[in-house]
Amino acid sequence: MLNRITDTLNFQTQALTLRAERQRLLASNIANADTPGYQARDINFAKALREATGEIGTPGALQTTQRGHLAPLAGARGESGKDYALQSQTSLDSNGVDMDRERASFADNSVKYEATLRFINGSVRTALDAMKSHNQA
């Protein structure tokens, strides 16, 4: 029972961490909309989540070969996991930020971040309620 709760919370924690990282990237893209030569970055959330949860291997990932080695954090991603966003149109200053797409992605990711956070809060609240004595209700 406890394993199921912790597995669910671990998965949601990984999703929340990746959503926060994606939000940071999207905010950086928006902030650099007027920077000449800047290319927008993004992550493939579904692939990143599969890598973070160990469902698929991460190319170039660190592995622990000795018992004393520190394992890398699940979901910790280097620059290799970030892709350049596709340009919808070219610009004279070679800036690859499409503000409409970035704003829409930012709003979409914000809603999904909030939903993940609410799910975690609900799961914890449900577990705490289940642990209460029936006399405390």
TIVO-2410 file (N, C-alpha, C; in nm, 3 decimals):
# residues 137
REC num residu      c1      c2      c3 atome chaine
REC   1      M   0.083  -0.120   0.000     N      A
REC   1      M   0.000   0.000   0.000    CA      A
REC   1      M   0.086   0.125   0.000     C      A
REC   2      L   0.184   0.129   0.090     N      A
REC   2      L   0.271   0.245   0.099    CA      A
REC   2      L   0.354   0.263  -0.028     C      A
REC   3      N   0.394   0.152  -0.089     N      A
REC   3      N   0.469   0.159  -0.214    CA      A
REC   3      N   0.387   0.224  -0.323     C      A
REC   4      R   0.260   0.193  -0.330     N      A
REC   4      R   0.174   0.253  -0.433    CA      A
REC   4      R   0.163   0.403  -0.413     C      A
REC   5      I   0.151   0.446  -0.288     N      A
REC   5      I   0.140   0.589  -0.259    CA      A
REC   5      I   0.269   0.661  -0.296     C      A
REC   6      T   0.382   0.605  -0.253     N      A
REC   6      T   0.510   0.670  -0.283    CA      A
REC   6      T   0.541   0.667  -0.431     C      A
REC   7      D   0.507   0.559  -0.501     N      A
REC   7      D   0.530   0.553  -0.646    CA      A
REC   7      D   0.448   0.661  -0.718     C      A
REC   8      T   0.324   0.676  -0.677     N      A
REC   8      T   0.238   0.779  -0.738    CA      A
REC   8      T   0.293   0.918  -0.710     C      A
REC   9      L   0.332   0.941  -0.587     N      A
REC   9      L   0.387   1.072  -0.552    CA      A
REC   9      L   0.520   1.098  -0.621     C      A
REC  10      N   0.604   0.995  -0.635     N      A
REC  10      N   0.731   1.012  -0.705    CA      A
REC  10      N   0.707   1.049  -0.851     C      A
REC  11      F   0.611   0.982  -0.915     N      A
REC  11      F   0.579   1.012  -1.054    CA      A
REC  11      F   0.530   1.156  -1.068     C      A
REC  12      Q   0.439   1.196  -0.981     N      A
REC  12      Q   0.385   1.332  -0.987    CA      A
REC  12      Q   0.493   1.436  -0.954     C      A
REC  13      T   0.584   1.402  -0.865     N      A
REC  13      T   0.694   1.492  -0.833    CA      A
REC  13      T   0.784   1.512  -0.953     C      A
REC  14      Q   0.813   1.404  -1.024     N      A
REC  14      Q   0.893   1.415  -1.146    CA      A
REC  14      Q   0.822   1.502  -1.250     C      A
REC  15      A   0.692   1.482  -1.265     N      A
REC  15      A   0.614   1.561  -1.359    CA      A
REC  15      A   0.617   1.709  -1.320     C      A
REC  16      L   0.604   1.737  -1.192     N      A
REC  16      L   0.605   1.875  -1.144    CA      A
REC  16      L   0.741   1.940  -1.169     C      A
REC  17      T   0.848   1.867  -1.145     N      A
REC  17      T   0.983   1.918  -1.168    CA      A
REC  17      T   1.005   1.949  -1.316     C      A
REC  18      L   0.960   1.859  -1.402     N      A
REC  18      L   0.975   1.881  -1.546    CA      A
REC  18      L   0.887   1.996  -1.595     C      A
REC  19      R   0.769   2.010  -1.540     N      A
REC  19      R   0.682   2.123  -1.576    CA      A
REC  19      R   0.749   2.255  -1.536     C      A
REC  20      A   0.811   2.258  -1.418     N      A
REC  20      A   0.880   2.379  -1.374    CA      A
REC  20      A   0.997   2.411  -1.467     C      A
REC  21      E   1.072   2.310  -1.508     N      A
REC  21      E   1.183   2.331  -1.601    CA      A
REC  21      E   1.132   2.383  -1.736     C      A
REC  22      R   1.023   2.325  -1.785     N      A
REC  22      R   0.966   2.371  -1.912    CA      A
REC  22      R   0.917   2.516  -1.899     C      A
REC  23      Q   0.859   2.549  -1.785     N      A
REC  23      Q   0.812   2.685  -1.763    CA      A
REC  23      Q   0.929   2.783  -1.765     C      A
REC  24      R   1.040   2.743  -1.706     N      A
REC  24      R   1.160   2.827  -1.707    CA      A
REC  24      R   1.211   2.849  -1.850     C      A
REC  25      L   1.211   2.743  -1.929     N      A
REC  25      L   1.254   2.755  -2.069    CA      A
REC  25      L   1.163   2.847  -2.149     C      A
REC  26      L   1.032   2.830  -2.132     N      A
REC  26      L   0.937   2.913  -2.205    CA      A
REC  26      L   0.950   3.060  -2.164     C      A
REC  27      A   0.970   3.085  -2.035     N      A
REC  27      A   0.989   3.222  -1.987    CA      A
REC  27      A   1.117   3.281  -2.046     C      A
REC  28      S   1.219   3.201  -2.057     N      A
REC  28      S   1.345   3.247  -2.117    CA      A
REC  28      S   1.324   3.281  -2.265     C      A
REC  29      N   1.247   3.199  -2.334     N      A
REC  29      N   1.217   3.228  -2.475    CA      A
REC  29      N   1.144   3.361  -2.488     C      A
REC  30      I   1.046   3.383  -2.404     N      A
REC  30      I   0.968   3.508  -2.410    CA      A
REC  30      I   1.057   3.627  -2.377     C      A
REC  31      A   1.143   3.611  -2.278     N      A
REC  31      A   1.232   3.720  -2.238    CA      A
REC  31      A   1.332   3.756  -2.349     C      A
REC  32      N   1.367   3.659  -2.432     N      A
REC  32      N   1.464   3.682  -2.538    CA      A
REC  32      N   1.400   3.702  -2.674     C      A
REC  33      A   1.275   3.740  -2.677     N      A
REC  33      A   1.204   3.756  -2.804    CA      A
REC  33      A   1.267   3.862  -2.894     C      A
REC  34      D   1.336   3.959  -2.837     N      A
REC  34      D   1.397   4.065  -2.916    CA      A
REC  34      D   1.549   4.051  -2.927     C      A
REC  35      T   1.604   3.941  -2.880     N      A
REC  35      T   1.748   3.920  -2.887    CA      A
REC  35      T   1.786   3.865  -3.024     C      A
REC  36      P   1.868   3.939  -3.100     N      A
REC  36      P   1.907   3.890  -3.233    CA      A
REC  36      P   1.981   3.756  -3.224     C      A
REC  37      G   1.944   3.663  -3.307     N      A
REC  37      G   2.010   3.533  -3.314    CA      A
REC  37      G   1.966   3.432  -3.210     C      A
REC  38      Y   1.880   3.471  -3.118     N      A
REC  38      Y   1.835   3.378  -3.014    CA      A
REC  38      Y   1.743   3.273  -3.075     C      A
REC  39      Q   1.765   3.148  -3.040     N      A
REC  39      Q   1.680   3.039  -3.087    CA      A
REC  39      Q   1.600   2.984  -2.971     C      A
REC  40      A   1.470   2.977  -2.988     N      A
REC  40      A   1.380   2.927  -2.882    CA      A
REC  40      A   1.412   2.782  -2.850     C      A
REC  41      R   1.403   2.748  -2.720     N      A
REC  41      R   1.427   2.612  -2.672    CA      A
REC  41      R   1.300   2.558  -2.608     C      A
REC  42      D   1.287   2.426  -2.608     N      A
REC  42      D   1.174   2.360  -2.544    CA      A
REC  42      D   1.215   2.217  -2.515     C      A
REC  43      I   1.136   2.148  -2.436     N      A
REC  43      I   1.161   2.007  -2.410    CA      A
REC  43      I   1.039   1.927  -2.456     C      A
REC  44      N   1.064   1.804  -2.495     N      A
REC  44      N   0.956   1.711  -2.526    CA      A
REC  44      N   0.914   1.652  -2.392     C      A
REC  45      F   0.803   1.703  -2.337     N      A
REC  45      F   0.765   1.667  -2.201    CA      A
REC  45      F   0.740   1.518  -2.185     C      A
REC  46      A   0.669   1.457  -2.279     N      A
REC  46      A   0.636   1.314  -2.266    CA      A
REC  46      A   0.763   1.230  -2.264     C      A
REC  47      K   0.857   1.259  -2.352     N      A
REC  47      K   0.982   1.184  -2.357    CA      A
REC  47      K   1.064   1.208  -2.230     C      A
REC  48      A   1.069   1.334  -2.185     N      A
REC  48      A   1.144   1.367  -2.065    CA      A
REC  48      A   1.086   1.296  -1.942     C      A
REC  49      L   0.955   1.286  -1.935     N      A
REC  49      L   0.892   1.217  -1.822    CA      A
REC  49      L   0.921   1.068  -1.826     C      A
REC  50      R   0.918   1.008  -1.945     N      A
REC  50      R   0.954   0.865  -1.956    CA      A
REC  50      R   1.098   0.843  -1.914     C      A
REC  51      E   1.188   0.935  -1.951     N      A
REC  51      E   1.328   0.922  -1.910    CA      A
REC  51      E   1.342   0.939  -1.759     C      A
REC  52      A   1.272   1.037  -1.703     N      A
REC  52      A   1.282   1.065  -1.560    CA      A
REC  52      A   1.231   0.950  -1.475     C      A
REC  53      T   1.129   0.883  -1.521     N      A
REC  53      T   1.072   0.772  -1.444    CA      A
REC  53      T   1.141   0.640  -1.473     C      A
REC  54      G   1.239   0.643  -1.565     N      A
REC  54      G   1.313   0.522  -1.596    CA      A
REC  54      G   1.244   0.430  -1.693     C      A
REC  55      E   1.135   0.476  -1.754     N      A
REC  55      E   1.063   0.392  -1.850    CA      A
REC  55      E   1.148   0.367  -1.974     C      A
REC  56      I   1.222   0.469  -2.015     N      A
REC  56      I   1.318   0.453  -2.125    CA      A
REC  56      I   1.452   0.505  -2.077     C      A
REC  57      G   1.558   0.456  -2.135     N      A
REC  57      G   1.691   0.499  -2.096    CA      A
REC  57      G   1.722   0.639  -2.145     C      A
REC  58      T   1.805   0.706  -2.070     N      A
REC  58      T   1.850   0.839  -2.109    CA      A
REC  58      T   1.983   0.826  -2.179     C      A
REC  59      P   1.993   0.871  -2.304     N      A
REC  59      P   2.123   0.861  -2.371    CA      A
REC  59      P   2.227   0.945  -2.299     C      A
REC  60      G   2.343   0.885  -2.276     N      A
REC  60      G   2.451   0.958  -2.209    CA      A
REC  60      G   2.429   0.975  -2.060     C      A
REC  61      A   2.336   0.900  -2.002     N      A
REC  61      A   2.306   0.915  -1.860    CA      A
REC  61      A   2.419   0.855  -1.775     C      A
REC  62      L   2.439   0.915  -1.660     N      A
REC  62      L   2.538   0.864  -1.566    CA      A
REC  62      L   2.485   0.738  -1.499     C      A
REC  63      Q   2.575   0.646  -1.476     N      A
REC  63      Q   2.536   0.524  -1.407    CA      A
REC  63      Q   2.627   0.504  -1.288     C      A
REC  64      T   2.573   0.448  -1.183     N      A
REC  64      T   2.654   0.418  -1.066    CA      A
REC  64      T   2.714   0.281  -1.085     C      A
REC  65      T   2.847   0.273  -1.077     N      A
REC  65      T   2.915   0.146  -1.095    CA      A
REC  65      T   2.968   0.089  -0.964     C      A
REC  66      Q   2.972   0.173  -0.862     N      A
REC  66      Q   3.017   0.131  -0.730    CA      A
REC  66      Q   2.911   0.168  -0.628     C      A
REC  67      R   2.909   0.096  -0.518     N      A
REC  67      R   2.808   0.120  -0.417    CA      A
REC  67      R   2.818   0.261  -0.357     C      A
REC  68      G   2.934   0.320  -0.349     N      A
REC  68      G   2.953   0.451  -0.290    CA      A
REC  68      G   2.922   0.567  -0.383     C      A
REC  69      H   2.897   0.538  -0.511     N      A
REC  69      H   2.870   0.646  -0.606    CA      A
REC  69      H   2.733   0.710  -0.580     C      A
REC  70      L   2.725   0.838  -0.605     N      A
REC  70      L   2.598   0.907  -0.593    CA      A
REC  70      L   2.521   0.890  -0.722     C      A
REC  71      A   2.396   0.853  -0.711     N      A
REC  71      A   2.312   0.838  -0.829    CA      A
REC  71      A   2.264   0.976  -0.874     C      A
REC  72      P   2.257   1.000  -1.004     N      A
REC  72      P   2.203   1.128  -1.051    CA      A
REC  72      P   2.055   1.137  -1.017     C      A
REC  73      L   2.008   1.257  -0.995     N      A
REC  73      L   1.866   1.275  -0.965    CA      A
REC  73      L   1.782   1.231  -1.083     C      A
REC  74      A   1.675   1.162  -1.056     N      A
REC  74      A   1.584   1.123  -1.163    CA      A
REC  74      A   1.524   1.250  -1.220     C      A
REC  75      G   1.526   1.258  -1.349     N      A
REC  75      G   1.470   1.375  -1.414    CA      A
REC  75      G   1.571   1.487  -1.432     C      A
REC  76      A   1.692   1.471  -1.375     N      A
REC  76      A   1.794   1.573  -1.395    CA      A
REC  76      A   1.839   1.563  -1.540     C      A
REC  77      R   1.828   1.672  -1.608     N      A
REC  77      R   1.856   1.670  -1.750    CA      A
REC  77      R   1.959   1.776  -1.783     C      A
REC  78      G   2.049   1.742  -1.871     N      A
REC  78      G   2.146   1.840  -1.918    CA      A
REC  78      G   2.091   1.913  -2.039     C      A
REC  79      E   2.179   1.985  -2.105     N      A
REC  79      E   2.138   2.061  -2.223    CA      A
REC  79      E   2.095   1.969  -2.336     C      A
REC  80      S   2.140   1.843  -2.333     N      A
REC  80      S   2.107   1.752  -2.443    CA      A
REC  80      S   1.957   1.723  -2.452     C      A
REC  81      G   1.882   1.738  -2.343     N      A
REC  81      G   1.740   1.710  -2.345    CA      A
REC  81      G   1.655   1.823  -2.396     C      A
REC  82      K   1.718   1.938  -2.420     N      A
REC  82      K   1.644   2.055  -2.466    CA      A
REC  82      K   1.659   2.067  -2.617     C      A
REC  83      D   1.548   2.081  -2.683     N      A
REC  83      D   1.549   2.091  -2.829    CA      A
REC  83      D   1.524   2.235  -2.870     C      A
REC  84      Y   1.566   2.266  -2.990     N      A
REC  84      Y   1.532   2.396  -3.046    CA      A
REC  84      Y   1.391   2.388  -3.102     C      A
REC  85      A   1.312   2.488  -3.073     N      A
REC  85      A   1.175   2.493  -3.124    CA      A
REC  85      A   1.178   2.522  -3.274     C      A
REC  86      L   1.084   2.468  -3.346     N      A
REC  86      L   1.076   2.492  -3.490    CA      A
REC  86      L   1.027   2.633  -3.516     C      A
REC  87      Q   1.093   2.700  -3.610     N      A
REC  87      Q   1.053   2.835  -3.645    CA      A
REC  87      Q   0.933   2.829  -3.737     C      A
REC  88      S   0.832   2.912  -3.708     N      A
REC  88      S   0.715   2.917  -3.795    CA      A
REC  88      S   0.737   3.012  -3.911     C      A
REC  89      Q   0.823   3.111  -3.889     N      A
REC  89      Q   0.858   3.202  -3.997    CA      A
REC  89      Q   0.996   3.259  -3.970     C      A
REC  90      T   1.064   3.298  -4.074     N      A
REC  90      T   1.198   3.353  -4.057    CA      A
REC  90      T   1.190   3.501  -4.019     C      A
REC  91      S   1.296   3.549  -3.956     N      A
REC  91      S   1.301   3.690  -3.920    CA      A
REC  91      S   1.434   3.748  -3.967     C      A
REC  92      L   1.439   3.877  -3.981     N      A
REC  92      L   1.560   3.944  -4.029    CA      A
REC  92      L   1.677   3.931  -3.933     C      A
REC  93      D   1.650   3.927  -3.803     N      A
REC  93      D   1.758   3.918  -3.704    CA      A
REC  93      D   1.787   3.775  -3.660     C      A
REC  94      S   1.730   3.676  -3.729     N      A
REC  94      S   1.751   3.533  -3.701    CA      A
REC  94      S   1.701   3.492  -3.564     C      A
REC  95      N   1.607   3.564  -3.508     N      A
REC  95      N   1.548   3.527  -3.381    CA      A
REC  95      N   1.440   3.422  -3.406     C      A
REC  96      G   1.445   3.312  -3.331     N      A
REC  96      G   1.352   3.201  -3.354    CA      A
REC  96      G   1.235   3.195  -3.259     C      A
REC  97      V   1.200   3.305  -3.193     N      A
REC  97      V   1.091   3.305  -3.096    CA      A
REC  97      V   0.961   3.347  -3.164     C      A
REC  98      D   0.862   3.260  -3.158     N      A
REC  98      D   0.727   3.292  -3.206    CA      A
REC  98      D   0.645   3.324  -3.082     C      A
REC  99      M   0.618   3.451  -3.058     N      A
REC  99      M   0.554   3.494  -2.934    CA      A
REC  99      M   0.416   3.431  -2.914     C      A
REC 100      D   0.339   3.415  -3.021     N      A
REC 100      D   0.207   3.353  -3.006    CA      A
REC 100      D   0.219   3.210  -2.955     C      A
REC 101      R   0.310   3.135  -3.015     N      A
REC 101      R   0.329   2.996  -2.973    CA      A
REC 101      R   0.383   2.990  -2.831     C      A
REC 102      E   0.478   3.078  -2.798     N      A
REC 102      E   0.538   3.076  -2.664    CA      A
REC 102      E   0.435   3.112  -2.557     C      A
REC 103      R   0.354   3.211  -2.582     N      A
REC 103      R   0.249   3.248  -2.485    CA      A
REC 103      R   0.149   3.135  -2.466     C      A
REC 104      A   0.108   3.072  -2.577     N      A
REC 104      A   0.013   2.962  -2.567    CA      A
REC 104      A   0.074   2.844  -2.491     C      A
REC 105      S   0.199   2.813  -2.521     N      A
REC 105      S   0.267   2.703  -2.451    CA      A
REC 105      S   0.285   2.735  -2.304     C      A
REC 106      F   0.316   2.861  -2.273     N      A
REC 106      F   0.334   2.905  -2.134    CA      A
REC 106      F   0.204   2.888  -2.056     C      A
REC 107      A   0.094   2.932  -2.116     N      A
REC 107      A  -0.036   2.921  -2.049    CA      A
REC 107      A  -0.076   2.775  -2.031     C      A
REC 108      D  -0.057   2.694  -2.134     N      A
REC 108      D  -0.090   2.552  -2.129    CA      A
REC 108      D  -0.008   2.481  -2.021     C      A
REC 109      N   0.121   2.510  -2.017     N      A
REC 109      N   0.208   2.448  -1.918    CA      A
REC 109      N   0.172   2.493  -1.777     C      A
REC 110      S   0.131   2.619  -1.762     N      A
REC 110      S   0.090   2.671  -1.630    CA      A
REC 110      S  -0.031   2.596  -1.576     C      A
REC 111      V  -0.127   2.573  -1.664     N      A
REC 111      V  -0.248   2.500  -1.623    CA      A
REC 111      V  -0.212   2.357  -1.584     C      A
REC 112      K  -0.127   2.293  -1.661     N      A
REC 112      K  -0.088   2.155  -1.630    CA      A
REC 112      K  -0.003   2.147  -1.504     C      A
REC 113      Y   0.080   2.248  -1.479     N      A
REC 113      Y   0.158   2.254  -1.355    CA      A
REC 113      Y   0.063   2.262  -1.235     C      A
REC 114      E  -0.034   2.352  -1.245     N      A
REC 114      E  -0.132   2.368  -1.138    CA      A
REC 114      E  -0.211   2.239  -1.116     C      A
REC 115      A  -0.249   2.172  -1.223     N      A
REC 115      A  -0.325   2.047  -1.211    CA      A
REC 115      A  -0.241   1.940  -1.141     C      A
REC 116      T  -0.113   1.931  -1.176     N      A
REC 116      T  -0.024   1.834  -1.112    CA      A
REC 116      T  -0.009   1.866  -0.964     C      A
REC 117      L   0.006   1.993  -0.932     N      A
REC 117      L   0.019   2.034  -0.793    CA      A
REC 117      L  -0.108   2.001  -0.714     C      A
REC 118      R  -0.224   2.025  -0.773     N      A
REC 118      R  -0.350   1.992  -0.705    CA      A
REC 118      R  -0.365   1.841  -0.686     C      A
REC 119      F  -0.318   1.761  -0.784     N      A
REC 119      F  -0.325   1.617  -0.771    CA      A
REC 119      F  -0.238   1.570  -0.655     C      A
REC 120      I  -0.118   1.626  -0.643     N      A
REC 120      I  -0.029   1.589  -0.532    CA      A
REC 120      I  -0.094   1.628  -0.399     C      A
REC 121      N  -0.147   1.749  -0.391     N      A
REC 121      N  -0.214   1.792  -0.268    CA      A
REC 121      N  -0.331   1.702  -0.233     C      A
REC 122      G  -0.410   1.664  -0.333     N      A
REC 122      G  -0.524   1.575  -0.310    CA      A
REC 122      G  -0.481   1.438  -0.263     C      A
REC 123      S  -0.373   1.386  -0.322     N      A
REC 123      S  -0.322   1.254  -0.282    CA      A
REC 123      S  -0.274   1.256  -0.138     C      A
REC 124      V  -0.203   1.360  -0.101     N      A
REC 124      V  -0.153   1.370   0.037    CA      A
REC 124      V  -0.269   1.387   0.134     C      A
REC 125      R  -0.364   1.470   0.097     N      A
REC 125      R  -0.481   1.492   0.184    CA      A
REC 125      R  -0.559   1.362   0.202     C      A
REC 126      T  -0.577   1.286   0.094     N      A
REC 126      T  -0.648   1.159   0.102    CA      A
REC 126      T  -0.575   1.060   0.192     C      A
REC 127      A  -0.442   1.054   0.178     N      A
REC 127      A  -0.363   0.963   0.262    CA      A
REC 127      A  -0.372   1.004   0.409     C      A
REC 128      L  -0.366   1.133   0.436     N      A
REC 128      L  -0.377   1.179   0.574    CA      A
REC 128      L  -0.516   1.151   0.632     C      A
REC 129      D  -0.619   1.170   0.551     N      A
REC 129      D  -0.755   1.139   0.597    CA      A
REC 129      D  -0.771   0.991   0.626     C      A
REC 130      A  -0.708   0.908   0.544     N      A
REC 130      A  -0.718   0.764   0.564    CA      A
REC 130      A  -0.647   0.719   0.692     C      A
REC 131      M  -0.546   0.795   0.733     N      A
REC 131      M  -0.471   0.759   0.852    CA      A
REC 131      M  -0.537   0.807   0.981     C      A
REC 132      K  -0.633   0.897   0.970     N      A
REC 132      K  -0.700   0.947   1.089    CA      A
REC 132      K  -0.787   0.838   1.150     C      A
REC 133      S  -0.803   0.847   1.279     N      A
REC 133      S  -0.892   0.757   1.348    CA      A
REC 133      S  -1.035   0.788   1.311     C      A
REC 134      H  -1.120   0.690   1.309     N      A
REC 134      H  -1.261   0.713   1.276    CA      A
REC 134      H  -1.331   0.799   1.382     C      A
REC 135      N  -1.272   0.809   1.501     N      A
REC 135      N  -1.330   0.893   1.606    CA      A
REC 135      N  -1.299   1.041   1.587     C      A
REC 136      Q  -1.201   1.074   1.503     N      A
REC 136      Q  -1.162   1.214   1.481    CA      A
REC 136      Q  -1.242   1.282   1.373     C      A
REC 137      A  -1.327   1.213   1.307     N      A
REC 137      A  -1.404   1.273   1.196    CA      A
REC 137      A  -1.500   1.372   1.244     C      A
***
